[in-house]
Amino acid sequence: MKHKRITITGGRGFLGKHLIRAFVARGYDHILVADLPDYNLIRPEDIRRLYDEQRPDVVIHLAAKVGGIGFNQENPGSLFYENIMMGVQLLHEAYLRKISKFVALGTICAYPKFTPVPFKEDDLWNGYPEETNAPYGLAKKMMLVQSQSYRQQYGFNSIFLLPVNLYGPGDNFDPRSSHVIPALIKKCVDAVRQGDDQIVVWGTGAATREFFYVEDAAEAITLATEKYDQSDPVNIGAGFEISIRDLVTLIVELTGFKGRIVWDTAKPDGQPRRMLDTTRAFEEFGFRARTDFRTGLTKTIAWYQNESGATK
């Protein structure tokens, strides 16, 4: 496996950069990146050119159009179209060219809105996803359908991983599209720097989330690429949950923000609860998350403070 040519779509992105480092650290010597501006993976001609030029043995599909609740509310059509077109075409072309393995990254947003906690892979089809991110979640979920049907009909080796919310150094801190952890870190660090006496947080704080440190996610993907060759979807995560209210309290403490928290309850909470059952990942390819949440947050905050020129 270490001498195969591995193409990582979205390799210049947040997870992609960490995944490349993880593969290199494990001795892989043919890691290729397929990302904008070189390849627009919504365009069939770019996908065919990618396969012609890079001649991969393995494709790991990370590339996605993605964002937080507000971004999902404003862009449901483009989130559905761009994500489904990338996945369907990449996987189909991989089958046509008989590549040895396709690793598809899904999303926890594919789970039904009221999935029993912890989320088990067998519950994936037992309801409709949370409305604010359903178009994105369903577009990514169609790769699972395609993956399983192509294995059944053609014997094509593709696998489907379901990561929970990622965070860590190098995350997207753009307030227009960031997820909850980088959004909160930015608000608190910027408020400390500017001397602001309050920050505004969306929702009630009652919703819970599970957060997965990006270096742990990279390890999970490398292990699955090496060891897992079955149709069943696999959750990858840290296996814990924390309320948004408790998350805010922790980030406030770690950033040194002393002001007031204003909860904008007119804004949505999103899915009520999120936490994965990660048993299958451990049983199938020996993965268990290792990074303590407080440690991961501290590293992420330090990275943003350094990048933004802020100090605690």
C-alpha positions in Angstrom: 0.0 0.0 0.0 2.8 2.5 0.8 4.0 2.5 -2.8 0.6 3.0 -4.4 -0.3 6.3 -5.9 -2.9 7.9 -3.6 -4.9 11.0 -4.7 -6.5 13.1 -2.0 -9.3 15.4 -3.2 -9.5 18.5 -1.1 -5.9 17.9 -0.1 -5.2 21.6 0.3 -8.1 21.9 2.8 -8.2 21.7 6.6 -8.4 17.9 6.9 -6.4 17.3 3.7 -3.3 19.0 4.9 -3.3 16.9 8.1 -4.1 13.7 6.2 -1.1 14.2 3.9 1.2 14.7 6.8 -0.2 11.5 8.4 0.5 9.5 5.3 4.0 10.9 4.8 4.8 10.1 8.5 3.7 6.5 7.8 6.2 6.2 4.9 3.9 6.7 1.9 5.8 8.1 -1.1 3.2 8.9 -3.8 0.7 11.3 -2.3 -1.1 13.5 -4.9 -3.5 16.4 -4.4 -6.6 17.1 -6.5 -8.0 20.5 -5.5 -9.0 23.9 -6.8 -7.7 25.7 -8.8 -6.1 22.8 -10.7 -9.3 20.7 -10.8 -12.9 21.7 -10.5 -14.4 18.4 -9.4 -17.9 19.4 -10.3 -16.9 19.3 -14.0 -16.7 15.8 -15.6 -13.9 16.9 -17.9 -11.8 18.0 -14.9 -12.3 14.6 -13.2 -11.3 12.7 -16.3 -8.2 14.9 -16.7 -7.4 14.3 -13.0 -7.4 10.5 -13.5 -5.4 10.8 -16.8 -2.8 13.0 -15.2 -2.4 11.5 -11.7 -3.2 7.8 -12.5 -4.1 7.0 -8.9 -4.4 3.5 -7.4 -6.4 4.8 -4.5 -8.6 7.9 -4.2 -9.6 9.5 -0.9 -12.5 11.9 -1.5 -12.4 14.7 1.1 -13.4 17.6 -1.1 -16.7 19.2 -0.2 -18.6 22.4 -0.1 -19.3 22.8 3.6 -20.2 25.4 6.3 -22.0 26.0 9.5 -25.8 26.4 10.1 -26.1 29.9 8.6 -24.1 28.9 5.5 -26.3 25.8 5.1 -29.5 27.9 5.4 -28.3 30.4 2.8 -26.9 27.8 0.3 -29.0 24.6 0.3 -29.2 24.2 -3.5 -25.5 24.7 -4.2 -24.5 22.5 -1.2 -26.6 19.7 -2.6 -25.6 20.0 -6.2 -21.9 20.5 -5.8 -21.4 17.8 -3.2 -23.5 15.2 -5.0 -21.9 15.9 -8.4 -18.4 15.6 -7.0 -19.1 12.3 -5.3 -21.0 10.6 -8.0 -18.7 11.5 -10.8 -15.4 10.8 -8.9 -16.6 7.4 -7.8 -18.0 6.4 -11.2 -14.9 7.4 -13.0 -12.8 5.5 -10.5 -14.9 2.4 -11.2 -14.5 2.8 -15.0 -10.7 3.0 -14.6 -10.6 0.0 -12.2 -8.7 1.8 -9.4 -8.0 -0.5 -6.5 -9.8 1.5 -3.7 -12.1 4.5 -3.2 -12.4 6.0 0.2 -15.5 8.3 0.5 -15.9 10.7 3.4 -19.5 11.3 4.5 -20.8 13.5 7.3 -22.6 13.2 10.6 -25.2 15.5 9.0 -26.4 12.4 7.1 -28.0 11.0 10.3 -31.7 11.5 11.1 -32.6 14.5 13.2 -33.7 12.4 16.2 -31.2 9.6 16.0 -30.8 7.8 19.4 -27.6 8.7 21.1 -25.0 7.4 20.6 -25.5 7.3 16.8 -25.1 3.8 15.5 -24.4 3.1 11.8 -27.5 0.9 11.6 -29.7 4.0 12.4 -28.5 5.9 9.4 -31.7 5.4 7.3 -34.3 5.7 10.2 -35.5 9.3 9.4 -34.9 12.6 7.7 -31.8 14.6 8.6 -32.0 17.9 10.5 -33.6 20.4 8.2 -30.9 23.1 8.2 -28.2 20.8 6.8 -30.3 18.0 5.1 -29.4 18.9 1.5 -25.6 18.7 2.3 -26.1 15.6 4.5 -28.2 13.8 1.9 -25.8 14.7 -1.0 -22.9 13.1 0.9 -25.0 10.1 1.9 -25.7 9.2 -1.7 -22.0 8.2 -2.0 -22.8 5.4 0.5 -25.7 4.2 -1.8 -23.4 4.4 -4.8 -20.5 2.7 -3.0 -22.6 -0.2 -1.8 -24.4 -0.7 -5.2 -21.1 -0.6 -7.2 -19.6 -3.2 -4.8 -22.7 -5.4 -5.2 -22.9 -5.1 -9.0 -19.3 -4.6 -10.1 -17.2 -5.8 -7.1 -15.7 -2.3 -6.9 -13.8 -1.7 -3.6 -15.1 1.5 -2.0 -15.6 2.3 1.6 -17.7 5.0 3.4 -16.5 6.8 6.6 -18.8 9.1 8.7 -16.7 11.7 10.6 -18.2 13.8 13.3 -17.5 17.6 13.6 -13.8 18.3 13.1 -11.7 20.9 14.8 -8.0 21.8 15.2 -5.2 24.0 14.0 -5.8 25.2 10.4 -9.6 25.1 10.7 -11.8 27.5 8.7 -12.2 30.7 10.8 -14.1 32.7 8.1 -17.2 33.9 10.0 -19.4 33.4 6.8 -18.8 29.7 6.6 -17.0 28.4 9.8 -18.3 25.8 12.1 -19.1 26.3 15.8 -15.6 25.8 17.4 -13.6 28.2 15.1 -16.5 30.7 15.1 -16.5 30.8 18.9 -12.7 30.9 19.2 -12.6 33.8 16.7 -15.3 35.7 18.6 -13.6 35.3 22.0 -10.0 36.0 20.8 -11.1 39.0 18.7 -13.2 40.3 21.6 -10.2 40.1 24.0 -8.0 41.9 21.5 -10.6 44.6 20.8 -11.7 45.1 24.4 -15.3 44.1 23.7 -17.5 43.4 26.7 -19.8 40.8 25.1 -20.1 38.2 22.4 -23.3 36.9 20.7 -23.8 33.2 20.3 -26.5 31.5 18.2 -29.2 29.4 19.7 -30.0 28.4 23.3 -26.9 26.4 24.1 -28.9 23.3 24.8 -27.8 21.3 21.8 -25.0 18.9 22.2 -22.1 18.1 19.8 -19.2 15.7 19.6 -15.9 17.1 18.3 -13.1 15.2 16.7 -9.5 16.5 16.7 -8.3 16.7 13.1 -5.0 14.8 13.7 -7.1 11.9 15.2 -9.3 12.1 12.1 -6.3 11.8 9.8 -5.2 8.7 11.7 -8.6 7.1 11.4 -8.6 7.7 7.6 -5.1 6.2 7.1 -6.1 3.1 9.1 -9.3 2.6 7.2 -7.5 3.1 3.9 -5.0 0.4 4.9 -7.2 -2.1 6.7 -11.0 -1.7 5.8 -12.6 -3.2 2.7 -16.3 -3.6 3.4 -19.6 -2.0 2.4 -20.8 -1.1 5.8 -20.4 2.6 6.8 -18.1 3.4 9.7 -18.4 6.2 12.2 -15.1 7.9 13.1 -15.1 10.2 16.1 -14.1 10.7 19.7 -17.2 9.2 21.3 -18.2 12.0 23.7 -20.7 14.9 23.7 -20.7 18.4 25.2 -23.5 21.0 25.2 -22.9 24.2 23.3 -23.3 26.1 26.5 -20.5 24.1 28.2 -18.4 24.5 25.0 -18.8 28.2 25.2 -17.8 28.2 28.9 -14.7 26.2 28.1 -13.6 28.4 25.2 -14.2 31.6 27.2 -12.0 30.2 29.9 -9.2 29.1 27.6 -9.2 32.4 25.6 -9.4 34.6 28.7 -12.5 36.4 27.6 -14.1 38.2 30.6 -17.2 39.7 29.1 -20.9 38.7 28.8 -22.4 35.9 26.6 -25.6 36.9 24.8 -27.6 34.0 23.5 -29.5 34.8 20.2 -32.4 32.4 20.7 -34.0 33.5 17.5 -31.2 31.6 15.7 -31.5 27.8 15.3 -29.8 25.2 17.5 -29.5 22.7 14.7 -29.7 19.0 15.5 -30.6 18.5 19.2 -27.9 16.0 20.0 -24.8 14.5 18.3 -22.6 11.7 19.5 -21.3 8.7 17.7 -20.9 5.1 18.6 -17.4 4.4 17.5 -17.3 0.7 18.3 -17.1 -0.4 14.6 -14.1 1.7 13.8 -12.2 0.0 16.7 -13.3 -3.5 15.9 -12.6 -3.2 12.1 -9.4 -1.2 11.9 -8.3 -0.6 15.5 -9.0 3.2 15.7 -9.6 5.0 18.9 -9.3 8.8 19.3 -6.4 9.8 21.5 -6.6 13.6 21.9 -8.1 15.0 25.1 -10.7 17.7 24.2 -9.2 20.4 26.4 -5.8 19.7 24.9 -7.1 19.9 21.4 -8.9 23.2 22.0 -5.9 24.7 23.6 -3.8 23.9 20.5 -6.5 25.2 18.2 -6.8 28.5 20.1 -3.0 28.9 20.2 -2.9 28.4 16.4 -5.6 31.0 15.8 -4.0 33.5 18.2 -0.7 33.1 16.3 -2.2 33.4 12.9 -4.4 36.4 13.7 -1.6 38.2 15.6 -3.6 38.1 18.8 -2.3 37.3 22.3 -4.1 35.9 25.2 
